[in-house]
């Protein structure tokens, strides 16, 4: 990210009016070539239904709690994927949770898919699938649709 860029893709300070460049404003406007009268414009291409559906669908929301970050006493809702690399103590309703080897989660979780490489303690409901890798540790009340244990 450059220094002049910001998170919202706006100029650094939108309140300051942009002054016209004196060199550009002193030049006469460029002449536009005349369009031939006999040529009709080509019809604009129509987008397919798949492209329209893909562009109108919202991007999936993803929350990453990085290493050495502690997030405590929160409620996480409407998050498609939670990636835990640090420590989280929370209540969560989401689609997917991924706990990294360095991550730990304690609290209550209600998700579709849970993938655990780190530590989980509390109450979990994985409606579709629960995947526990070799480095994963799970403790508490666990409900799942299908389970894979390494």
C-alpha positions, 0 to 999 in steps of 0.5 A: 500500500502506497503512502498516498493510498488509503483503505477507501480508495479516496484521495488523501483529503476529499475536503480540499478542492483540487486546483486545475493545473495552470499549464493544462488550462492554458492549452486550447482543447484538442479537436475531436475527429468527425465520425463518419455518418454512414457507420452505425455504432456496434451494439454493446455486448450483453453480459451473460447471466452467470457474469451478472450473478457473480458481479452482484453477489457480495464477496464472502466476509472473512475475519482473521485474528492474527498471531499474538492477538487476543480477542475476548468477550465478543459476539461474532455474527455474519462472518463467512470464515473466521481464521484464528491464529491468535487467541479468541474467547467469544460466541460465534455463529458463522459458516466456517471456522479455521483454527491454526496450529498457533490459534486457540478458541474458547467459547460457543461456536455454531458453524457449518464447517470447522477445521481445527489444527490448534486448540478448541475448548467449549461448546461446538456445533458443526452442522456439516463437517468437523475436521480435527488435524493431528495437531488439533485439540478439542475439549468440551461439548461437540456436535457434528454432522460428519467428522474427520480425525487425523 
